[in-house]
Amino acid sequence: MIHVAIISHGHEDLLISTRLGGLLGQHDDIHLWLKDNLPSEKLKDYCHQNGVSYTDASAGMGFGANNNFLFRQIQNSVGFRAGDIFVVMNPDISITPDTLRQLVDEMKRDQFPLATLNLFKDENHLRTDANIRLFPDFLSPLRMAIIRSLTQSYDKEKITAPFHADWASGAFLAFDARHYEALQGFDDRYFMYFEDVDLCYRSYLMLGKGVRYYPQLRAIHFAAHKNRSLLSPHANWFIRSFLKFLSRKYFVYPRRTSGAR
């Protein structure tokens, strides 16, 4: 079974218009779980009418804590079987059921428990989303003047075959459910930003390889990036989470002396 976790923060109109990212339907192998942080009766009714597991409990949590909540809900209600997949998916992702199934088939063929696919910002697949990146380090702030980002993306146009990226955006991540459990999920001490970097880094330390990236499999990410001006709350969360990750990478987590990328 493929269990897809979606967190809504007032995204009811988007989720309904896209039919929950294109995944709504009668699928014996795909089940949708939705946590509504800004409870909407409209979205609640829509989910109940279409067989989507809906909850509006424990509102106000951060990204990682919300996904951990849904993971535990699945564990406690239906349970995970061997080979089940847990997918973390933003409400602004659009993907076909067949693409999702192909991703799971590739993961199982490669026997790798953490994967992502090729995200684009438009339906014509002309503008790539920088959803796979290198781990940041102490030199990242110096690079920011050049690349205008604390994290450096891969050049996806040069990647034509599956490979292991350092980390992938939490907008879309697919886990073998047992691997997610072994990692103890996201560290919910990150309220927002870098919780996906942290989780992928812990996975890298455990497996010796990064996130398996499949460039031939495509989905759309209609991202609306939040304002990160120095005076905005998002900028504060972003910088604090960045520093938190670096401190853990260098002073808390064990260091690998070797390992494939």
C-alpha positions in Angstrom: 0.0 0.0 0.0 1.1 3.6 -0.8 0.1 5.9 2.0 0.2 9.6 1.0 0.4 12.3 3.7 -0.8 15.8 2.8 -0.9 18.8 5.2 -3.2 21.7 4.4 -2.8 25.2 5.7 -5.8 26.8 4.1 -5.3 24.9 0.8 -8.8 23.6 0.5 -9.6 25.3 -2.8 -6.3 24.1 -4.4 -6.7 20.6 -3.1 -10.3 20.3 -4.3 -9.5 21.8 -7.8 -6.6 19.4 -8.3 -8.5 16.5 -6.8 -5.8 16.2 -4.1 -2.9 16.5 -6.4 -4.3 14.2 -9.0 -4.4 11.2 -6.7 -8.1 11.1 -5.9 -10.0 8.1 -7.2 -10.8 4.5 -6.5 -7.3 3.0 -6.0 -6.8 -0.2 -4.2 -3.1 0.5 -3.7 -3.1 4.3 -2.8 -4.7 5.8 0.3 -4.7 9.5 1.0 -4.3 11.0 4.5 -5.0 14.7 5.1 -4.2 16.8 8.1 -6.0 20.2 8.1 -4.2 22.8 10.2 -6.8 25.5 9.4 -9.9 23.4 9.7 -12.3 23.7 6.7 -15.7 22.2 6.7 -15.6 22.3 2.9 -12.4 20.3 2.8 -13.6 17.9 5.5 -16.9 17.2 3.6 -15.0 16.7 0.4 -12.6 14.2 1.9 -15.3 12.2 3.6 -17.3 12.1 0.3 -14.2 10.7 -1.5 -12.7 8.2 0.9 -9.8 10.4 2.1 -8.8 10.0 5.8 -9.2 13.5 7.2 -8.2 14.9 10.6 -8.1 18.5 12.0 -6.6 17.4 15.3 -3.6 19.1 16.9 -3.5 22.2 14.7 -0.6 24.6 14.7 2.3 22.1 14.6 5.3 22.5 12.3 5.9 20.6 9.0 7.8 17.7 10.5 5.5 17.3 13.4 2.5 17.2 11.2 3.9 14.4 9.0 5.0 12.5 12.0 1.4 12.8 13.4 0.0 11.3 10.2 2.6 8.5 10.2 1.5 7.6 13.8 -2.1 7.8 12.8 -1.6 5.3 10.0 0.4 3.0 12.4 -2.4 3.1 15.0 -5.4 2.8 12.7 -4.5 0.4 9.9 -0.8 -0.4 10.5 2.0 -0.7 8.0 2.8 -3.9 6.3 6.2 -5.0 4.9 6.8 -3.1 1.7 4.4 -0.3 2.4 5.4 3.2 1.3 4.9 6.4 3.2 4.8 9.5 0.9 5.2 13.1 2.2 3.6 15.4 -0.4 2.9 19.1 -0.4 -0.7 20.3 -1.2 0.7 22.1 -4.2 2.1 19.0 -5.9 0.3 17.4 -8.9 1.2 13.9 -9.9 -0.5 11.0 -11.6 -1.2 7.7 -9.9 0.8 5.9 -12.5 3.8 8.1 -11.9 3.6 7.4 -8.2 3.3 3.7 -8.8 6.3 3.8 -11.2 8.4 5.5 -8.5 7.5 2.8 -6.0 8.4 0.1 -8.5 11.8 1.7 -9.1 12.5 2.0 -5.4 11.7 -1.6 -4.9 13.7 -2.7 -7.9 16.7 -0.8 -6.6 16.0 -1.9 -3.1 16.4 1.6 -1.8 14.1 3.0 0.9 14.1 6.8 0.2 13.4 8.4 -3.1 12.1 11.4 -5.0 11.3 12.4 -8.6 11.8 15.3 -11.0 9.7 18.3 -10.0 8.7 21.1 -12.4 7.1 24.5 -11.8 4.8 24.3 -14.9 2.5 21.8 -16.6 4.7 21.9 -19.8 7.8 20.7 -17.8 9.8 23.7 -19.0 10.9 25.2 -15.7 12.6 22.9 -13.3 12.1 23.0 -9.5 15.4 22.8 -7.6 14.2 19.9 -5.4 17.5 18.1 -5.1 20.5 19.8 -3.4 23.9 19.4 -1.8 24.2 19.4 2.0 25.0 22.9 3.3 28.2 23.5 5.3 29.9 26.3 7.1 30.9 27.9 3.8 27.3 28.1 2.6 26.8 31.7 3.8 29.8 32.7 1.7 28.3 31.1 -1.4 25.0 32.9 -0.9 26.3 36.0 -2.6 26.9 33.9 -5.7 24.0 31.5 -5.8 21.6 33.5 -3.7 20.8 30.5 -1.6 22.1 28.8 1.6 21.8 25.5 -0.2 23.2 24.6 -3.6 21.1 22.7 -6.1 22.2 20.1 -8.6 22.1 20.9 -12.3 19.2 18.6 -13.2 19.5 19.1 -16.9 22.8 17.2 -16.7 21.3 14.3 -14.8 19.8 11.7 -17.2 19.9 8.6 -15.1 18.9 7.8 -11.5 21.5 8.7 -8.9 21.8 9.5 -5.3 21.4 13.2 -4.3 22.5 14.5 -0.9 19.0 15.6 0.0 15.6 16.3 -1.6 12.9 18.8 -0.8 10.2 17.7 1.6 7.7 18.8 -1.0 7.8 15.3 -2.2 9.6 12.4 -0.5 8.8 8.7 -0.7 9.9 6.3 2.1 9.7 2.7 2.8 7.6 2.9 5.9 10.0 0.9 8.0 12.9 3.2 7.0 10.9 6.2 8.1 10.2 4.5 11.4 13.9 3.6 11.8 14.8 7.3 11.3 12.1 8.2 13.9 10.6 10.5 11.3 11.3 14.2 11.1 12.9 16.0 14.0 9.9 18.1 15.1 12.2 20.6 16.9 12.5 22.2 13.5 9.3 24.2 13.2 9.8 25.0 9.5 12.8 24.7 7.0 15.7 22.3 7.1 13.7 19.5 8.7 13.9 17.7 5.3 17.7 18.3 5.1 18.1 16.9 8.6 16.1 13.8 7.9 17.9 13.1 4.6 21.3 13.6 6.4 20.4 11.1 9.1 19.3 8.7 6.3 22.6 9.2 4.5 24.5 8.4 7.7 22.5 5.3 8.1 22.6 4.1 4.5 25.8 5.6 3.2 23.9 7.0 0.2 21.6 10.0 -0.3 18.1 10.2 -1.7 17.5 8.1 -4.8 16.5 10.5 -7.6 14.6 9.4 -10.7 14.8 12.1 -13.4 12.5 10.3 -15.8 9.6 10.5 -13.4 7.9 13.9 -13.4 5.5 15.9 -11.3 4.5 19.5 -10.9 5.2 21.7 -7.9 3.1 24.9 -8.0 5.2 26.4 -5.3 4.5 29.9 -3.8 7.7 30.8 -1.9 7.2 32.7 1.3 8.8 36.1 1.7 12.2 35.8 3.4 13.0 39.4 4.0 15.1 39.8 7.1 12.1 41.2 9.0 9.7 38.3 8.1 8.9 35.4 10.5 9.9 33.0 7.7 13.4 34.5 7.4 13.8 34.0 11.2 12.7 30.4 11.0 14.9 29.8 8.0 18.1 31.2 9.5 17.5 29.5 12.9 16.9 26.2 11.3 20.0 26.5 9.1 22.2 27.1 12.1 20.5 24.3 14.0 21.2 21.9 11.2 24.9 22.9 10.9 25.4 22.5 14.6 24.0 19.0 14.6 25.8 18.0 11.4 29.2 19.0 12.8 28.8 18.5 16.6 26.0 16.1 17.3 25.6 13.5 14.5 28.4 11.0 13.8 30.6 11.7 10.8 31.0 9.3 7.9 34.6 9.0 6.6 33.4 7.4 3.4 30.3 6.5 1.5 28.8 6.7 -2.0 26.9 9.6 -3.2 
